[in-house]
Amino acid sequence: MPRLLYVEDDSLLRTVTSMALEDAGYEVVEAHDGHQARQLLEAHGGFDYVISDISMPGGMSGLEVARAALEARPGCRTVLVSGYASAQLPSLPASVVYLGKPFRVKQLIGILTDEAAWPES
């Protein structure tokens, strides 16, 4: 079962999305901010997938989570989500996939399962 770290500061969105991801066959570990995500990345030795909001409280962005995820496990597939348009965001690493909010869980699962969606690393 693929291991997935889901980082989202909105607790309701985090819970509902995590349940859907688990139903789709992923082992989901949740984090409420970037600092907790970094701790989990270190404790678990990395994940197969990381989904993170870009803007979160606490001073650690989803961009930093994406970098930490790749350090913990090279080849980790990372989806960064945001309510901001991609043009309003800083340059995103080529290795991540961007998904705008609001999104449907079906879209997210489609990205996770579509090999063509992933940039070559």
C-alpha positions as CSV (number, residue, x, y, z in Angstrom):
1,M,0.0,0.0,0.0
2,P,1.5,3.4,-1.0
3,R,2.4,5.7,1.9
4,L,1.2,9.2,1.6
5,L,1.8,12.3,3.8
6,Y,-1.1,14.8,3.6
7,V,-0.3,18.3,4.9
8,E,-3.2,20.7,5.3
9,D,-4.0,23.2,8.0
10,D,-7.8,23.1,7.6
11,S,-8.8,20.2,9.8
12,L,-12.1,19.4,8.1
13,L,-10.6,19.3,4.6
14,R,-7.7,17.2,6.0
15,T,-10.0,14.7,7.5
16,V,-12.4,14.3,4.6
17,T,-9.6,14.1,2.0
18,S,-7.7,11.6,4.1
19,M,-10.7,9.4,4.4
20,A,-11.2,9.4,0.6
21,L,-7.5,8.7,0.0
22,E,-7.6,5.8,2.4
23,D,-10.7,4.5,0.6
24,A,-8.6,4.7,-2.6
25,G,-5.9,2.4,-1.2
26,Y,-3.4,4.8,0.3
27,E,-1.9,4.6,3.8
28,V,-2.4,8.3,4.9
29,V,-0.4,10.1,7.6
30,E,-1.7,13.6,8.4
31,A,0.1,16.8,9.4
32,H,-1.4,20.1,10.3
33,D,1.6,22.2,9.3
34,G,5.0,22.1,7.7
35,H,6.9,21.6,10.9
36,Q,4.9,18.5,11.8
37,A,5.3,17.3,8.2
38,R,9.1,17.6,8.5
39,Q,9.1,15.7,11.8
40,L,7.0,12.9,10.2
41,L,9.2,12.8,7.1
42,E,12.2,12.2,9.4
43,A,10.4,9.7,11.7
44,H,9.0,7.6,8.8
45,G,12.0,7.7,6.5
46,G,10.0,9.5,3.8
47,F,6.8,8.7,1.9
48,D,5.8,7.6,-1.6
49,Y,3.6,10.6,-2.0
50,V,3.3,14.0,-0.3
51,I,0.4,16.3,-0.8
52,S,0.8,19.7,0.8
53,D,-0.9,23.0,0.9
54,I,1.5,25.7,-0.2
55,S,0.5,28.5,2.3
56,M,0.3,27.3,5.9
57,P,0.7,28.9,9.3
58,G,3.8,28.4,11.3
59,G,6.4,29.7,8.9
60,M,7.1,26.6,6.9
61,S,5.6,26.5,3.4
62,G,4.6,23.6,1.2
63,L,7.6,24.4,-1.0
64,E,9.8,23.7,2.0
65,V,7.8,20.5,2.7
66,A,8.4,19.4,-0.9
67,R,12.1,19.9,-0.6
68,A,12.2,18.0,2.7
69,A,10.2,15.2,1.1
70,L,12.7,14.8,-1.7
71,E,15.6,14.8,0.8
72,A,13.9,12.1,2.9
73,R,13.1,9.9,-0.2
74,P,14.4,10.8,-3.6
75,G,11.7,10.2,-6.2
76,C,8.9,11.1,-3.8
77,R,5.9,12.3,-5.8
78,T,4.7,15.6,-4.5
79,V,1.4,17.5,-5.2
80,L,1.3,21.2,-4.0
81,V,-2.2,22.7,-3.7
82,S,-3.2,26.3,-3.2
83,G,-6.2,28.6,-3.4
84,Y,-4.0,31.0,-5.3
85,A,-3.6,30.9,-9.1
86,S,-0.3,29.4,-10.2
87,A,0.7,32.8,-11.6
88,Q,0.5,34.3,-8.1
89,L,2.8,31.7,-6.6
90,P,6.6,31.6,-6.5
91,S,8.3,29.4,-9.1
92,L,7.5,25.8,-8.2
93,P,10.0,23.0,-8.5
94,A,9.8,21.1,-11.8
95,S,9.4,17.8,-9.8
96,V,6.1,18.7,-8.3
97,V,2.5,18.8,-9.6
98,Y,0.3,21.8,-8.9
99,L,-3.4,21.5,-8.1
100,G,-5.6,24.5,-7.6
101,K,-8.1,24.8,-4.8
102,P,-10.9,24.0,-4.6
103,F,-10.3,20.6,-6.1
104,R,-12.3,17.4,-6.2
105,V,-10.8,14.4,-4.5
106,K,-11.4,12.5,-7.7
107,Q,-9.0,15.0,-9.5
108,L,-6.4,14.4,-6.8
109,I,-6.6,10.7,-7.0
110,G,-6.5,10.9,-10.8
111,I,-3.2,12.8,-10.5
112,L,-1.7,10.3,-8.1
113,T,-2.6,7.3,-10.4
114,D,-1.7,8.9,-13.7
115,E,1.9,8.2,-14.6
116,A,1.8,10.9,-17.3
117,A,1.0,13.6,-14.8
118,W,4.4,13.2,-13.1
119,P,7.4,15.2,-14.3
120,E,10.4,13.0,-15.0
121,S,12.9,13.2,-12.2
